[in-house]
Amino acid sequence: MKKSMIATLLASTAIAGSAFAGDLVINFDDTNPAPKEGFENAVAAFKAANPDVNVTVNFTDREAHKTAIRNFLSADAPDITAWYPGNRMAPFVDAGQFEDISDLWASDPNLSQNFEAIKPTMTRDGKQWGVPYSYYQWGVYYRADIFEQYGIGEPSTWDEMLSACDTLKQNGVTPFTIGTKYLWTAAGVFDYLNLRTNGYDVHNALTAGEIKYTDDRIKATFENWKTMLDRCSFVDNHATMSWQDAIAPFASGDAAMYVMGNFSVASYKDAGLTDDQIDYFPFPEITPGLARAEEAPADALFIPANAKNKEDARKFLSFIAQPEIQSAWNKTLGQLPPNSKAEVDSGDKFIMQGMQTVSTAAGLAQFYDRDAPAEMAKAGMEGFQEFMVKPERMDAILKRLDSIQEKVYK
Amino acid sequence: MKKYRQNQQCSAPWVFLAPALLFFTIYVIFPIFRSIWISFYEWDGIGQATWVGLANYVELLDDDRFYTSLKNNIIWLVCFMLAVPAGLLVALFLNQTIWGMRFYKSMFFFPFVISQVVVGLIFSWFYNPNFGIVGKVWEYFGAVPPSILGDERFVTYGIIFAGLWPQVAYCMILYLTGLNNISSDQIEAGRLDGAKGWRMLRYVVLPQLWPATFLAIVVTVIGALRSFDMIATMTRGGPWGSSNVLSFFMYETALSEYGFRMGYGSAIAVVLFMIMLVFIGYFLWVMYQDERRT
């Protein structure tokens, strides 16, 4: 008993602690079957190409990783860690805990040529800090069978969507499902309304704290949201539901649309829906002629500043940036490869439509809670949730967000 | 020789106290002062900490979320006190000698044994207007079920009600042990003097239960102030922060995904500590008085 305890203790310290030259320690943050498999395959391919490097992978689940990273970056840094780009990487970049890998972006032709679209989100202070391995589209997932039953086509403009909602409501179907208990789902709806009402630059200016929430443009976004709440109502009690809970009315046919990210498709299928019953359309145009920007959050790998084996870590990052690796990885994941030369899974209609949507977009937003600083994001999303239940409080909410904005971006 | 024995008598208590004192210092005293110290800084937990003086406290005074949390803490304190009379009632009811009483007692005590997280989860299902028992009852009477956890007016009371379930069980067990120690001759004497029912309870039984009541009040006050698990599992402070309390607000600000404002979180913790200190000070004073009397 005692012996085995010592053995595990030794083993765990060996994993966490000592990394000699040739040892590469990676902390990955997803234990779900598909993401884990995709990552393990990429590691296996790297091992096959670099037999001299001894790769060790530590898996943690996403939520635990978000807390753990703050400890291990300074106390016991791996050579590579998973994290998010955009404003989410800002605290670590500013604290000097991520390695500047601009040299890799400049010297690796694959990285410098095939990642143009996503490079800005990996950049802070004019330097690049990580390599993205996957991203996914957001948009409206809908019940194709219900739409067909009531003769509704895919709406491409605001008016078309509102009248689709009217038809659905007349037939006793709630147009949208959502679960806002964990808040971020409401931010998805807000982001799209804002991107379609005001465009990409206003989204960035707002999340960067350059324009106020009481600005007329943001007010216009909220007015559109009010219209959406009136004519395209959402399911009741969404404030008590998680995004998974909100799938139940979608699967039962009580609700017909869901503003969501592509990762949710697997859950629809788990809930018993088939490929024929669900489909996707990009969020419809609101302001005519406005350049279309999309939400497309990316996942990336970073090198901690305290990593012991930065040389092999760079080798690994440039390896997983290759088109073939990114194709295979994202095929397993059911997501999009950031590398523009990579192939997408043509057997998956959501991926094909997503590729079509994001590759023609004028700009890619990360997401409200990744583009805005954490404290602002939290307050903002609480405001969105409150607005969705009590739209009459709009002015009070916006004023409150202004005062928080003032504190956060000082 | 004599001196050695004297010395031994003086030092022995300290030797036995040493481990407890050591750990108490490391895990309680030191963190308290450290938190107070951190509350004067602006610090994200990884970067450089900057001294901001009282700025965190000034910001706190201007923060709506703080007042919501404070208000909810007060509601918790007041409503949670119901656990004391309710526990007494159940204990009086269960203080009978009939066959199988031990089984009933343990069934009543059961909610205190299960984890608060589980209680929270079960109640959030109860409260679900779509498939929960609350929804079914309302529908039976033809009414539209309220969304208890989704409505800012009901949410705090809904969580407190869930919290009362195990807390009543706790108070009940305290009273049951108290009832065991009631002297039967005083009851007899009271009966001879014609006391029964409410008067018997009020003037004969309750005074003898004072130690149990005191303990029940202490654990209930502390339970109300550190209500965290229920809120974390049932609403996470929502909808839009309306069911937040200081302990969860502190956690959210300092340690959650959108937080990592260690200084601000510590300032909240210090305020919560001060509130607790008032009660703890009072309890210690009462205990000291009691001890002096005996």
Interface residues (C-beta under 8 A of the other chain):
Chain A: E63 K66 T67 R70 L73 S74 P91 F92 D94 A95 Q97 T180 K181 Y182 L183 D236 N237 H238 A239 T240 D369 A374 E375 A377 K378 E382 G383 Q385 E386 V389 R400 K407
Chain B: D44 G45 I46 G47 Q48 E59 D64 S124 Y127 N128 P129 N130 S147 L149 G150 T235 R236 G238 P239 W240 G241 E252 L255 E257 Y258 G259 F260 R261
